[in-house]
Structure formats: C-alpha cells, structure tokens
Amino acid sequence: MRTFGKVALAALFASSSLLVACDSNDGPVEKAGEKVDEAVESMSPEKGPMEEMGEDLDNAYDSAKDSAESMKDAAEQ
C-alpha cells in the first residue's frame, strides 16, 4: 500500500509540473479563435425560432387544459 501511495504522489508531482510548464501567452491563432468565438456569440439571438415555437405550444397547451377544466366544472354544476 505504501508503494501505491508513493507512485500516486510522484504522479501528482509530475502532472503538476506539466501544468506549470503551460504558459498563458496566447499566440495569434488562439487570439483569432477567441475573436471568432466572440463574434459568433454576439450574433446568435437569445431565443431561436424553435424555442419561441415551443413556448407558444406550451402556452396553447396550458390554455386548452384550463378551458377543459372550466368546461368540466361548468358541466358538473
């Protein structure tokens, strides 16, 4: 069990040293990719047409359900 712990600890140190080697300096391709991401995010609408249609269907279903309940209550009286 001690051997496994030592190996795990060594692996942890090795992986952390690899992460330290990564620098945060973005190259020109990384910067271009970020600009493309920002452009796509700014162009996409909050709600798409399919989402709006789904909300309209939900509202129509709720309205029909309420109407059916009202008719049932009226028929019982």
Biopython code that builds the backbone (N, CA, C, O; Angstrom):
import numpy as np
from Bio.PDB.StructureBuilder import StructureBuilder

atoms = [
    (1, "MET", "N", (0.828, -1.189, 0.000)),
    (1, "MET", "CA", (0.000, 0.000, 0.000)),
    (1, "MET", "C", (0.869, 1.248, 0.000)),
    (1, "MET", "O", (0.507, 2.249, -0.619)),
    (2, "ARG", "N", (1.985, 1.208, 0.669)),
    (2, "ARG", "CA", (2.877, 2.362, 0.706)),
    (2, "ARG", "C", (3.464, 2.636, -0.675)),
    (2, "ARG", "O", (3.682, 3.791, -1.039)),
    (3, "THR", "N", (3.715, 1.592, -1.434)),
    (3, "THR", "CA", (4.272, 1.760, -2.763)),
    (3, "THR", "C", (3.278, 2.484, -3.657)),
    (3, "THR", "O", (3.654, 3.360, -4.436)),
    (4, "PHE", "N", (1.999, 2.110, -3.541)),
    (4, "PHE", "CA", (0.966, 2.764, -4.336)),
    (4, "PHE", "C", (0.880, 4.241, -3.987)),
    (4, "PHE", "O", (0.720, 5.078, -4.876)),
    (5, "GLY", "N", (0.984, 4.570, -2.721)),
    (5, "GLY", "CA", (0.938, 5.962, -2.281)),
    (5, "GLY", "C", (2.100, 6.764, -2.839)),
    (5, "GLY", "O", (1.926, 7.905, -3.268)),
    (6, "LYS", "N", (3.279, 6.172, -2.834)),
    (6, "LYS", "CA", (4.449, 6.860, -3.367)),
    (6, "LYS", "C", (4.313, 7.085, -4.864)),
    (6, "LYS", "O", (4.663, 8.150, -5.374)),
    (7, "VAL", "N", (3.803, 6.077, -5.565)),
    (7, "VAL", "CA", (3.612, 6.211, -7.008)),
    (7, "VAL", "C", (2.561, 7.286, -7.301)),
    (7, "VAL", "O", (2.730, 8.094, -8.215)),
    (8, "ALA", "N", (1.488, 7.290, -6.526)),
    (8, "ALA", "CA", (0.445, 8.294, -6.729)),
    (8, "ALA", "C", (0.983, 9.691, -6.460)),
    (8, "ALA", "O", (0.666, 10.630, -7.190)),
    (9, "LEU", "N", (1.789, 9.834, -5.424)),
    (9, "LEU", "CA", (2.377, 11.125, -5.099)),
    (9, "LEU", "C", (3.339, 11.576, -6.196)),
    (9, "LEU", "O", (3.355, 12.753, -6.560)),
    (10, "ALA", "N", (4.124, 10.671, -6.715)),
    (10, "ALA", "CA", (5.038, 11.001, -7.802)),
    (10, "ALA", "C", (4.266, 11.413, -9.050)),
    (10, "ALA", "O", (4.658, 12.351, -9.745)),
    (11, "ALA", "N", (3.184, 10.723, -9.333)),
    (11, "ALA", "CA", (2.366, 11.074, -10.491)),
    (11, "ALA", "C", (1.731, 12.451, -10.310)),
    (11, "ALA", "O", (1.621, 13.215, -11.269)),
    (12, "LEU", "N", (1.319, 12.764, -9.102)),
    (12, "LEU", "CA", (0.733, 14.066, -8.810)),
    (12, "LEU", "C", (1.752, 15.177, -9.039)),
    (12, "LEU", "O", (1.436, 16.189, -9.664)),
    (13, "PHE", "N", (2.961, 14.997, -8.541)),
    (13, "PHE", "CA", (4.001, 15.995, -8.746)),
    (13, "PHE", "C", (4.359, 16.137, -10.221)),
    (13, "PHE", "O", (4.583, 17.248, -10.703)),
    (14, "ALA", "N", (4.415, 15.030, -10.931)),
    (14, "ALA", "CA", (4.760, 15.083, -12.357)),
    (14, "ALA", "C", (3.694, 15.829, -13.140)),
    (14, "ALA", "O", (4.010, 16.645, -14.006)),
    (15, "SER", "N", (2.432, 15.550, -12.839)),
    (15, "SER", "CA", (1.355, 16.219, -13.579)),
    (15, "SER", "C", (1.286, 17.694, -13.222)),
    (15, "SER", "O", (0.986, 18.519, -14.085)),
    (16, "SER", "N", (1.556, 18.045, -11.974)),
    (16, "SER", "CA", (1.522, 19.462, -11.608)),
    (16, "SER", "C", (2.679, 20.220, -12.250)),
    (16, "SER", "O", (2.534, 21.393, -12.593)),
    (17, "SER", "N", (3.822, 19.563, -12.415)),
    (17, "SER", "CA", (4.938, 20.247, -13.068)),
    (17, "SER", "C", (4.640, 20.461, -14.554)),
    (17, "SER", "O", (5.100, 21.443, -15.138)),
    (18, "LEU", "N", (3.886, 19.566, -15.163)),
    (18, "LEU", "CA", (3.500, 19.768, -16.557)),
    (18, "LEU", "C", (2.548, 20.949, -16.700)),
    (18, "LEU", "O", (2.615, 21.692, -17.679)),
    (19, "LEU", "N", (1.665, 21.120, -15.723)),
    (19, "LEU", "CA", (0.739, 22.247, -15.778)),
    (19, "LEU", "C", (1.461, 23.577, -15.588)),
    (19, "LEU", "O", (1.076, 24.588, -16.174)),
    (20, "VAL", "N", (2.498, 23.570, -14.775)),
    (20, "VAL", "CA", (3.270, 24.790, -14.563)),
    (20, "VAL", "C", (3.999, 25.176, -15.844)),
    (20, "VAL", "O", (4.227, 26.358, -16.099)),
    (21, "ALA", "N", (4.358, 24.195, -16.640)),
    (21, "ALA", "CA", (5.086, 24.472, -17.869)),
    (21, "ALA", "C", (4.208, 25.173, -18.905)),
    (21, "ALA", "O", (4.730, 25.828, -19.807)),
    (22, "CYS", "N", (2.894, 25.047, -18.792)),
    (22, "CYS", "CA", (1.992, 25.724, -19.732)),
    (22, "CYS", "C", (1.996, 27.208, -19.426)),
    (22, "CYS", "O", (1.801, 27.609, -18.278)),
    (23, "ASP", "N", (2.211, 28.011, -20.426)),
    (23, "ASP", "CA", (2.186, 29.446, -20.208)),
    (23, "ASP", "C", (0.856, 30.019, -20.660)),
    (23, "ASP", "O", (0.101, 29.378, -21.391)),
    (24, "SER", "N", (0.585, 31.224, -20.218)),
    (24, "SER", "CA", (-0.690, 31.851, -20.557)),
    (24, "SER", "C", (-0.563, 32.780, -21.745)),
    (24, "SER", "O", (-1.527, 33.465, -22.086)),
    (25, "ASN", "N", (0.593, 32.829, -22.389)),
    (25, "ASN", "CA", (0.766, 33.679, -23.565)),
    (25, "ASN", "C", (0.023, 33.066, -24.744)),
    (25, "ASN", "O", (0.367, 31.985, -25.223)),
    (26, "ASP", "N", (-0.995, 33.772, -25.198)),
    (26, "ASP", "CA", (-1.775, 33.278, -26.325)),
    (26, "ASP", "C", (-1.099, 33.674, -27.629)),
    (26, "ASP", "O", (-0.666, 34.813, -27.803)),
    (27, "GLY", "N", (-1.019, 32.730, -28.522)),
    (27, "GLY", "CA", (-0.447, 33.002, -29.832)),
    (27, "GLY", "C", (-1.467, 33.645, -30.744)),
    (27, "GLY", "O", (-2.608, 33.856, -30.332)),
    (28, "PRO", "N", (-1.094, 33.963, -31.966)),
    (28, "PRO", "CA", (-2.010, 34.628, -32.892)),
    (28, "PRO", "C", (-3.205, 33.764, -33.273)),
    (28, "PRO", "O", (-4.298, 34.282, -33.503)),
    (29, "VAL", "N", (-3.005, 32.453, -33.341)),
    (29, "VAL", "CA", (-4.129, 31.573, -33.688)),
    (29, "VAL", "C", (-5.133, 31.522, -32.540)),
    (29, "VAL", "O", (-6.343, 31.532, -32.770)),
    (30, "GLU", "N", (-4.642, 31.468, -31.321)),
    (30, "GLU", "CA", (-5.525, 31.464, -30.151)),
    (30, "GLU", "C", (-6.330, 32.759, -30.085)),
    (30, "GLU", "O", (-7.531, 32.736, -29.818)),
    (31, "LYS", "N", (-5.664, 33.889, -30.329)),
    (31, "LYS", "CA", (-6.364, 35.179, -30.303)),
    (31, "LYS", "C", (-7.403, 35.269, -31.410)),
    (31, "LYS", "O", (-8.486, 35.815, -31.200)),
    (32, "ALA", "N", (-7.085, 34.742, -32.581)),
    (32, "ALA", "CA", (-8.052, 34.747, -33.683)),
    (32, "ALA", "C", (-9.254, 33.873, -33.346)),
    (32, "ALA", "O", (-10.395, 34.232, -33.640)),
    (33, "GLY", "N", (-8.995, 32.734, -32.731)),
    (33, "GLY", "CA", (-10.087, 31.850, -32.326)),
    (33, "GLY", "C", (-10.997, 32.504, -31.302)),
    (33, "GLY", "O", (-12.216, 32.342, -31.356)),
    (34, "GLU", "N", (-10.410, 33.243, -30.367)),
    (34, "GLU", "CA", (-11.222, 33.946, -29.374)),
    (34, "GLU", "C", (-12.077, 35.018, -30.029)),
    (34, "GLU", "O", (-13.225, 35.222, -29.635)),
    (35, "LYS", "N", (-11.524, 35.711, -31.031)),
    (35, "LYS", "CA", (-12.307, 36.732, -31.736)),
    (35, "LYS", "C", (-13.468, 36.104, -32.495)),
    (35, "LYS", "O", (-14.562, 36.666, -32.536)),
    (36, "VAL", "N", (-13.234, 34.941, -33.093)),
    (36, "VAL", "CA", (-14.311, 34.242, -33.801)),
    (36, "VAL", "C", (-15.385, 33.819, -32.804)),
    (36, "VAL", "O", (-16.575, 33.964, -33.083)),
    (37, "ASP", "N", (-14.983, 33.298, -31.648)),
    (37, "ASP", "CA", (-15.951, 32.901, -30.627)),
    (37, "ASP", "C", (-16.797, 34.086, -30.184)),
    (37, "ASP", "O", (-18.016, 33.969, -30.060)),
    (38, "GLU", "N", (-16.160, 35.219, -29.947)),
    (38, "GLU", "CA", (-16.895, 36.411, -29.528)),
    (38, "GLU", "C", (-17.868, 36.875, -30.609)),
    (38, "GLU", "O", (-18.986, 37.289, -30.302)),
    (39, "ALA", "N", (-17.449, 36.808, -31.866)),
    (39, "ALA", "CA", (-18.317, 37.238, -32.962)),
    (39, "ALA", "C", (-19.539, 36.333, -33.075)),
    (39, "ALA", "O", (-20.654, 36.813, -33.276)),
    (40, "VAL", "N", (-19.332, 35.036, -32.947)),
    (40, "VAL", "CA", (-20.456, 34.100, -33.040)),
    (40, "VAL", "C", (-21.412, 34.297, -31.876)),
    (40, "VAL", "O", (-22.629, 34.263, -32.060)),
    (41, "GLU", "N", (-20.877, 34.502, -30.681)),
    (41, "GLU", "CA", (-21.736, 34.708, -29.516)),
    (41, "GLU", "C", (-22.539, 35.996, -29.635)),
    (41, "GLU", "O", (-23.691, 36.039, -29.202)),
    (42, "SER", "N", (-21.960, 37.042, -30.211)),
    (42, "SER", "CA", (-22.689, 38.299, -30.342)),
    (42, "SER", "C", (-23.749, 38.233, -31.433)),
    (42, "SER", "O", (-24.716, 38.993, -31.394)),
    (43, "MET", "N", (-23.588, 37.341, -32.406)),
    (43, "MET", "CA", (-24.551, 37.233, -33.499)),
    (43, "MET", "C", (-25.737, 36.352, -33.143)),
    (43, "MET", "O", (-26.833, 36.570, -33.659)),
    (44, "SER", "N", (-25.552, 35.371, -32.283)),
    (44, "SER", "CA", (-26.628, 34.422, -32.003)),
    (44, "SER", "C", (-27.681, 35.077, -31.115)),
    (44, "SER", "O", (-27.337, 35.717, -30.121)),
    (45, "PRO", "N", (-28.955, 34.926, -31.458)),
    (45, "PRO", "CA", (-30.020, 35.532, -30.669)),
    (45, "PRO", "C", (-30.204, 34.801, -29.341)),
    (45, "PRO", "O", (-29.760, 33.666, -29.167)),
    (46, "GLU", "N", (-30.861, 35.476, -28.424)),
    (46, "GLU", "CA", (-31.133, 34.874, -27.122)),
    (46, "GLU", "C", (-32.019, 33.630, -27.280)),
    (46, "GLU", "O", (-31.731, 32.565, -26.734)),
    (47, "LYS", "N", (-33.096, 33.800, -28.037)),
    (47, "LYS", "CA", (-34.020, 32.692, -28.265)),
    (47, "LYS", "C", (-34.128, 32.456, -29.757)),
    (47, "LYS", "O", (-34.284, 33.391, -30.541)),
    (48, "GLY", "N", (-34.044, 31.222, -30.127)),
    (48, "GLY", "CA", (-34.202, 30.873, -31.522)),
    (48, "GLY", "C", (-35.660, 30.677, -31.860)),
    (48, "GLY", "O", (-36.504, 30.657, -30.964)),
    (49, "PRO", "N", (-35.977, 30.532, -33.134)),
    (49, "PRO", "CA", (-37.369, 30.367, -33.540)),
    (49, "PRO", "C", (-37.990, 29.079, -33.006)),
    (49, "PRO", "O", (-39.183, 29.043, -32.706)),
    (50, "MET", "N", (-37.192, 28.031, -32.887)),
    (50, "MET", "CA", (-37.737, 26.772, -32.375)),
    (50, "MET", "C", (-38.084, 26.897, -30.899)),
    (50, "MET", "O", (-39.077, 26.328, -30.444)),
    (51, "GLU", "N", (-37.276, 27.634, -30.151)),
    (51, "GLU", "CA", (-37.570, 27.822, -28.734)),
    (51, "GLU", "C", (-38.834, 28.651, -28.550)),
    (51, "GLU", "O", (-39.654, 28.358, -27.680)),
    (52, "GLU", "N", (-38.990, 29.690, -29.374)),
    (52, "GLU", "CA", (-40.198, 30.506, -29.306)),
    (52, "GLU", "C", (-41.433, 29.685, -29.673)),
    (52, "GLU", "O", (-42.481, 29.824, -29.043)),
    (53, "MET", "N", (-41.313, 28.834, -30.686)),
    (53, "MET", "CA", (-42.431, 27.993, -31.080)),
    (53, "MET", "C", (-42.781, 27.022, -29.953)),
    (53, "MET", "O", (-43.959, 26.781, -29.689)),
    (54, "GLY", "N", (-41.773, 26.467, -29.291)),
    (54, "GLY", "CA", (-42.021, 25.563, -28.175)),
    (54, "GLY", "C", (-42.743, 26.256, -27.034)),
    (54, "GLY", "O", (-43.633, 25.673, -26.415)),
    (55, "GLU", "N", (-42.363, 27.499, -26.750)),
    (55, "GLU", "CA", (-43.050, 28.250, -25.705)),
    (55, "GLU", "C", (-44.493, 28.537, -26.094)),
    (55, "GLU", "O", (-45.392, 28.477, -25.256)),
    (56, "ASP", "N", (-44.714, 28.851, -27.376)),
    (56, "ASP", "CA", (-46.090, 29.080, -27.845)),
    (56, "ASP", "C", (-46.926, 27.813, -27.706)),
    (56, "ASP", "O", (-48.091, 27.879, -27.314)),
    (57, "LEU", "N", (-46.346, 26.669, -28.022)),
    (57, "LEU", "CA", (-47.066, 25.399, -27.872)),
    (57, "LEU", "C", (-47.376, 25.111, -26.407)),
    (57, "LEU", "O", (-48.464, 24.635, -26.082)),
    (58, "ASP", "N", (-46.425, 25.398, -25.525)),
    (58, "ASP", "CA", (-46.662, 25.215, -24.093)),
    (58, "ASP", "C", (-47.810, 26.095, -23.620)),
    (58, "ASP", "O", (-48.669, 25.651, -22.859)),
    (59, "ASN", "N", (-47.821, 27.345, -24.075)),
    (59, "ASN", "CA", (-48.893, 28.267, -23.682)),
    (59, "ASN", "C", (-50.238, 27.803, -24.223)),
    (59, "ASN", "O", (-51.248, 27.888, -23.523)),
    (60, "ALA", "N", (-50.265, 27.314, -25.461)),
    (60, "ALA", "CA", (-51.517, 26.825, -26.046)),
    (60, "ALA", "C", (-52.021, 25.603, -25.285)),
    (60, "ALA", "O", (-53.223, 25.470, -25.052)),
    (61, "TYR", "N", (-51.114, 24.715, -24.897)),
    (61, "TYR", "CA", (-51.496, 23.525, -24.131)),
    (61, "TYR", "C", (-52.084, 23.930, -22.787)),
    (61, "TYR", "O", (-53.120, 23.410, -22.374)),
    (62, "ASP", "N", (-51.420, 24.856, -22.108)),
    (62, "ASP", "CA", (-51.918, 25.300, -20.802)),
    (62, "ASP", "C", (-53.285, 25.951, -20.936)),
    (62, "ASP", "O", (-54.158, 25.739, -20.095)),
    (63, "SER", "N", (-53.478, 26.741, -21.984)),
    (63, "SER", "CA", (-54.760, 27.395, -22.208)),
    (63, "SER", "C", (-55.858, 26.373, -22.487)),
    (63, "SER", "O", (-56.966, 26.496, -21.964)),
    (64, "ALA", "N", (-55.563, 25.376, -23.302)),
    (64, "ALA", "CA", (-56.550, 24.341, -23.612)),
    (64, "ALA", "C", (-56.882, 23.526, -22.363)),
    (64, "ALA", "O", (-58.036, 23.155, -22.150)),
    (65, "LYS", "N", (-55.887, 23.253, -21.553)),
    (65, "LYS", "CA", (-56.111, 22.499, -20.316)),
    (65, "LYS", "C", (-57.000, 23.293, -19.361)),
    (65, "LYS", "O", (-57.911, 22.735, -18.749)),
    (66, "ASP", "N", (-56.737, 24.587, -19.233)),
    (66, "ASP", "CA", (-57.567, 25.437, -18.369)),
    (66, "ASP", "C", (-59.001, 25.499, -18.887)),
    (66, "ASP", "O", (-59.947, 25.461, -18.101)),
    (67, "SER", "N", (-59.164, 25.595, -20.204)),
    (67, "SER", "CA", (-60.507, 25.642, -20.783)),
    (67, "SER", "C", (-61.250, 24.339, -20.539)),
    (67, "SER", "O", (-62.441, 24.360, -20.229)),
    (68, "ALA", "N", (-60.579, 23.220, -20.670)),
    (68, "ALA", "CA", (-61.210, 21.925, -20.435)),
    (68, "ALA", "C", (-61.631, 21.781, -18.983)),
    (68, "ALA", "O", (-62.703, 21.245, -18.698)),
    (69, "GLU", "N", (-60.807, 22.250, -18.069)),
    (69, "GLU", "CA", (-61.168, 22.183, -16.651)),
    (69, "GLU", "C", (-62.359, 23.077, -16.353)),
    (69, "GLU", "O", (-63.234, 22.709, -15.569)),
    (70, "SER", "N", (-62.399, 24.257, -16.977)),
    (70, "SER", "CA", (-63.528, 25.164, -16.783)),
    (70, "SER", "C", (-64.815, 24.547, -17.313)),
    (70, "SER", "O", (-65.863, 24.646, -16.675)),
    (71, "MET", "N", (-64.738, 23.910, -18.481)),
    (71, "MET", "CA", (-65.925, 23.265, -19.048)),
    (71, "MET", "C", (-66.373, 22.101, -18.179)),
    (71, "MET", "O", (-67.573, 21.882, -18.018)),
    (72, "LYS", "N", (-65.436, 21.352, -17.620)),
    (72, "LYS", "CA", (-65.781, 20.223, -16.745)),
    (72, "LYS", "C", (-66.470, 20.741, -15.486)),
    (72, "LYS", "O", (-67.473, 20.181, -15.045)),
    (73, "ASP", "N", (-65.932, 21.800, -14.916)),
    (73, "ASP", "CA", (-66.543, 22.382, -13.701)),
    (73, "ASP", "C", (-67.945, 22.909, -14.001)),
    (73, "ASP", "O", (-68.854, 22.753, -13.185)),
    (74, "ALA", "N", (-68.123, 23.526, -15.155)),
    (74, "ALA", "CA", (-69.442, 24.064, -15.527)),
    (74, "ALA", "C", (-70.440, 22.941, -15.747)),
    (74, "ALA", "O", (-71.617, 23.078, -15.411)),
    (75, "ALA", "N", (-69.981, 21.835, -16.307)),
    (75, "ALA", "CA", (-70.880, 20.698, -16.563)),
    (75, "ALA", "C", (-71.289, 20.008, -15.280)),
    (75, "ALA", "O", (-72.389, 19.460, -15.209)),
    (76, "GLU", "N", (-70.458, 20.016, -14.284)),
    (76, "GLU", "CA", (-70.771, 19.360, -13.007)),
    (76, "GLU", "C", (-71.769, 20.151, -12.198)),
    (76, "GLU", "O", (-72.415, 19.578, -11.321)),
    (77, "GLN", "N", (-71.929, 21.433, -12.444)),
    (77, "GLN", "CA", (-72.853, 22.262, -11.650)),
    (77, "GLN", "C", (-74.216, 22.167, -12.156)),
    (77, "GLN", "O", (-75.123, 22.796, -11.610)),
]
sb = StructureBuilder()
sb.init_structure("model")
sb.init_model(0)
sb.init_chain("A")
sb.init_seg("    ")
for serial, (resi, resn, name, xyz) in enumerate(atoms, 1):
    if name == "N":
        sb.init_residue(resn, " ", resi, " ")
    sb.init_atom(name, np.array(xyz, "f"), 0.0, 1.0, " ", f" {name:<3s}", serial, name[0])
structure = sb.get_structure()
